[in-house]
Amino acid sequence: MVDGPRKDDNMQDLMEELGLLVPNVELSTGCSPAHLPGNPPGSQAQSLSYRINSLLNESNLISPTDLTIQYTEPPTEDDLPDEGPKTVVKAYWTLYIDILCIALDGNAFDAAWAAVLAALQNTTLPNAWWDADREAILCSPMTADARKLPLQTLPAALSFAIFSTQSALKQRGQGESWILADPDGFEEDLCQETLTVAVVPKKGKGTAILRLDKSGGSVIGRESLKRCIRMAEDRWSVWESVLRER
């Protein structure tokens, strides 16, 4: 038996409780005039780190079981004859995901999330084991002993900005609006309403909505939201073909 996470445990709660995934977005790299090197993390960097962490946990991208370091206890005199070896979880790997922005010209979240997926696809974990004599975790320095970190799914995210000519001086319905996919920095400054759609592949065919993040304004209606979701599904197909080829 495994003395650790059970199959019916909520993966999201376990990952958040143990803090196994720790993303950190660094914008103070001189990536734009608004983010000079050496400055403390601003609200945008903290918001991006929080959103990426939330999406990592909600998507169940990584199973806690794949981050365990297990130990098979030797048999004792108290064990029953028909009992098999007992395996216990001694430790978990913690993944620190540092995201450095080199050049920022809008839509930082989509770019950061794509970088996270690409990095995790190339992540390998050293062979680690519990040394009962030293009562410590030991790791092999040999790369040949390392194992690739499996990903449970491949979520894709696509952000939109809504540009509207509606104002307090115009009657409702007189203003026009446009939905801008993958907005740049100039477009983001002109738009007050944003939407991010995250989708994941279904077991059979197609995609399912994982998360919708919307802030500011009320321009996006039901039909506009459907269009954004369809575009996010198309983006997932592009992401899958690119990341699978890596």
C-alpha positions as CSV (number, residue, x, y, z in Angstrom):
1,M,0.0,0.0,0.0
2,V,1.0,3.6,-0.5
3,D,1.0,5.7,2.7
4,G,0.5,9.0,0.8
5,P,-2.0,10.6,-1.6
6,R,-5.0,8.5,-2.3
7,K,-6.7,8.3,-5.7
8,D,-9.8,10.1,-4.4
9,D,-7.8,13.0,-2.9
10,N,-8.4,16.3,-4.5
11,M,-5.2,17.0,-6.5
12,Q,-5.7,20.7,-6.5
13,D,-6.1,20.9,-2.7
14,L,-3.0,18.6,-2.2
15,M,-0.8,20.7,-4.6
16,E,-1.9,23.9,-2.9
17,E,-1.6,22.6,0.6
18,L,1.9,21.3,0.1
19,G,3.0,24.2,-2.2
20,L,4.6,21.8,-4.7
21,L,4.4,24.3,-7.6
22,V,5.9,27.8,-7.0
23,P,5.8,30.0,-10.1
24,N,7.3,33.5,-10.0
25,V,7.1,36.0,-12.8
26,E,10.0,38.5,-12.9
27,L,9.3,41.7,-14.9
28,S,12.0,43.9,-13.3
29,T,14.4,43.0,-16.0
30,G,14.2,46.2,-18.2
31,C,11.7,44.4,-20.4
32,S,9.8,47.8,-20.8
33,P,10.2,51.4,-19.6
34,A,7.6,50.6,-16.9
35,H,9.7,47.8,-15.4
36,L,13.2,48.9,-14.6
37,P,15.9,46.5,-13.4
38,G,16.3,46.2,-9.6
39,N,12.8,47.3,-8.7
40,P,10.7,45.2,-6.3
41,P,7.9,43.0,-7.8
42,G,5.0,45.2,-8.8
43,S,1.3,44.5,-8.9
44,Q,1.4,43.1,-12.4
45,A,4.1,40.6,-11.7
46,Q,2.4,39.5,-8.5
47,S,-0.9,39.2,-10.4
48,L,0.7,37.1,-13.2
49,S,2.3,34.8,-10.6
50,Y,-1.0,34.3,-8.9
51,R,-2.9,33.6,-12.1
52,I,-0.3,31.1,-13.3
53,N,-0.3,29.3,-9.9
54,S,-4.1,29.1,-10.0
55,L,-4.1,27.7,-13.5
56,L,-1.4,25.1,-12.6
57,N,-3.4,23.8,-9.7
58,E,-6.9,23.9,-11.4
59,S,-5.7,22.1,-14.5
60,N,-4.1,19.2,-12.6
61,L,-1.2,19.6,-15.1
62,I,1.1,17.6,-12.7
63,S,0.0,14.8,-10.5
64,P,1.3,14.9,-6.9
65,T,2.1,11.2,-7.3
66,D,4.7,12.0,-9.9
67,L,6.5,14.3,-7.4
68,T,6.7,11.7,-4.6
69,I,9.9,10.2,-3.2
70,Q,8.9,6.8,-1.9
71,Y,10.5,4.2,0.3
72,T,9.8,0.5,0.7
73,E,10.1,-0.5,4.3
74,P,11.9,-3.8,5.1
75,P,9.7,-6.6,6.5
76,T,9.5,-6.9,10.3
77,E,8.4,-9.6,12.7
78,D,5.1,-7.9,13.2
79,D,4.1,-8.1,9.6
80,L,1.5,-10.7,8.6
81,P,2.6,-13.5,6.3
82,D,0.2,-12.4,3.5
83,E,1.1,-8.8,3.7
84,G,3.2,-7.3,0.9
85,P,5.9,-4.8,1.2
86,K,4.8,-1.4,2.7
87,T,5.6,1.7,0.6
88,V,5.5,5.1,2.3
89,V,6.0,8.6,0.9
90,K,9.0,10.2,2.5
91,A,9.1,13.5,0.6
92,Y,7.8,15.5,-2.4
93,W,9.7,17.4,-5.1
94,T,8.9,21.1,-5.1
95,L,9.1,22.8,-8.5
96,Y,10.2,26.4,-8.5
97,I,9.2,28.0,-11.9
98,D,11.0,31.2,-12.5
99,I,9.7,33.2,-15.5
100,L,11.9,36.1,-16.7
101,C,10.4,38.5,-19.2
102,I,12.9,39.8,-21.7
103,A,10.7,42.1,-23.8
104,L,7.2,43.0,-22.8
105,D,4.8,44.4,-25.4
106,G,1.4,43.2,-24.0
107,N,-0.4,39.9,-23.2
108,A,2.2,38.8,-20.7
109,F,0.0,36.0,-19.4
110,D,-0.3,34.0,-22.6
111,A,3.4,34.2,-23.2
112,A,4.3,33.3,-19.6
113,W,1.9,30.3,-19.7
114,A,3.3,29.0,-22.9
115,A,6.8,29.3,-21.4
116,V,5.7,27.3,-18.4
117,L,4.3,24.5,-20.5
118,A,7.4,24.3,-22.7
119,A,9.7,24.2,-19.6
120,L,7.6,21.6,-17.8
121,Q,7.7,19.4,-20.9
122,N,11.5,19.4,-20.7
123,T,11.7,18.9,-17.0
124,T,13.5,15.9,-15.6
125,L,13.7,14.8,-12.0
126,P,16.9,13.3,-10.6
127,N,16.6,9.8,-9.2
128,A,16.0,10.3,-5.5
129,W,15.6,7.8,-2.6
130,W,15.3,7.7,1.1
131,D,18.4,6.5,2.9
132,A,17.2,4.8,6.1
133,D,20.7,4.8,7.7
134,R,21.2,8.5,7.2
135,E,17.5,9.4,7.5
136,A,17.9,11.7,4.6
137,I,16.9,12.0,0.9
138,L,19.8,11.3,-1.5
139,C,19.9,12.1,-5.2
140,S,21.9,10.5,-8.0
141,P,24.1,12.9,-10.0
142,M,23.8,10.8,-13.1
143,T,21.6,12.3,-15.8
144,A,21.0,8.8,-17.1
145,D,19.1,7.9,-13.9
146,A,16.8,10.9,-14.1
147,R,13.2,10.5,-15.2
148,K,11.0,12.8,-17.3
149,L,8.2,14.6,-15.6
150,P,4.9,13.4,-17.1
151,L,2.2,16.0,-17.8
152,Q,-1.4,15.0,-17.4
153,T,-2.9,17.4,-19.9
154,L,-2.0,20.4,-22.1
155,P,-4.0,23.5,-21.2
156,A,-3.9,26.4,-23.6
157,A,-4.8,30.0,-22.8
158,L,-5.8,32.9,-25.1
159,S,-6.4,36.5,-23.9
160,F,-8.7,39.1,-25.5
161,A,-9.1,42.8,-25.0
162,I,-12.3,44.7,-25.9
163,F,-12.1,48.1,-27.4
164,S,-15.3,50.1,-27.1
165,T,-16.4,53.6,-28.1
166,Q,-19.1,53.6,-25.5
167,S,-19.0,56.5,-23.1
168,A,-21.2,58.3,-20.6
169,L,-22.0,60.9,-23.2
170,K,-23.6,58.3,-25.6
171,Q,-26.8,56.5,-25.1
172,R,-26.6,52.8,-24.5
173,G,-26.2,50.9,-27.8
174,Q,-24.7,53.8,-29.7
175,G,-21.1,52.8,-29.1
176,E,-19.3,50.2,-31.1
177,S,-16.9,47.5,-29.8
178,W,-14.2,45.3,-31.2
179,I,-12.7,42.1,-29.7
180,L,-8.9,42.0,-30.0
181,A,-7.2,38.7,-29.7
182,D,-3.6,38.6,-28.3
183,P,-3.5,42.3,-27.7
184,D,-0.2,44.2,-27.6
185,G,0.7,46.8,-25.1
186,F,-0.8,49.7,-27.0
187,E,-4.1,47.9,-27.4
188,E,-4.2,46.9,-23.7
189,D,-3.8,50.6,-22.7
190,L,-6.8,51.6,-24.7
191,C,-9.1,48.7,-23.5
192,Q,-10.7,48.5,-20.1
193,E,-12.3,45.0,-20.5
194,T,-10.2,41.8,-20.8
195,L,-11.0,38.1,-21.1
196,T,-8.8,35.1,-20.8
197,V,-10.1,31.6,-21.9
198,A,-8.3,28.5,-20.8
199,V,-9.2,25.2,-22.5
200,V,-8.0,21.6,-22.1
201,P,-8.4,18.6,-24.4
202,K,-11.1,16.1,-23.7
203,K,-10.5,12.4,-23.4
204,G,-12.3,11.7,-26.6
205,K,-12.2,14.6,-29.0
206,G,-12.3,18.4,-28.8
207,T,-11.7,20.7,-25.9
208,A,-13.4,21.7,-22.7
209,I,-13.4,25.1,-20.9
210,L,-11.1,25.0,-17.9
211,R,-11.3,28.6,-16.8
212,L,-12.7,32.0,-17.8
213,D,-11.1,35.2,-16.4
214,K,-12.9,38.4,-17.1
215,S,-12.3,41.9,-15.7
216,G,-13.7,45.3,-16.4
217,G,-16.7,46.4,-18.5
218,S,-19.7,44.5,-19.7
219,V,-19.4,44.6,-23.5
220,I,-18.8,40.9,-24.0
221,G,-22.1,39.1,-24.5
222,R,-23.0,35.5,-25.0
223,E,-22.3,35.4,-28.8
224,S,-19.0,37.3,-28.4
225,L,-18.0,34.9,-25.6
226,K,-18.8,31.9,-27.9
227,R,-16.5,33.4,-30.6
228,C,-13.7,33.8,-28.0
229,I,-14.1,30.2,-26.9
230,R,-13.9,29.0,-30.5
231,M,-10.7,31.0,-31.1
232,A,-9.2,29.6,-27.9
233,E,-10.0,26.1,-29.2
234,D,-8.2,26.9,-32.4
235,R,-5.2,28.3,-30.4
236,W,-5.1,25.0,-28.5
237,S,-4.6,23.1,-31.7
238,V,-1.7,25.4,-32.6
239,W,-0.1,25.0,-29.2
240,E,-0.4,21.3,-29.2
241,S,1.3,20.9,-32.6
242,V,4.1,23.2,-31.5
243,L,4.7,21.7,-28.1
244,R,4.4,18.1,-29.2
245,E,7.1,18.6,-31.8
246,R,9.6,19.7,-29.1
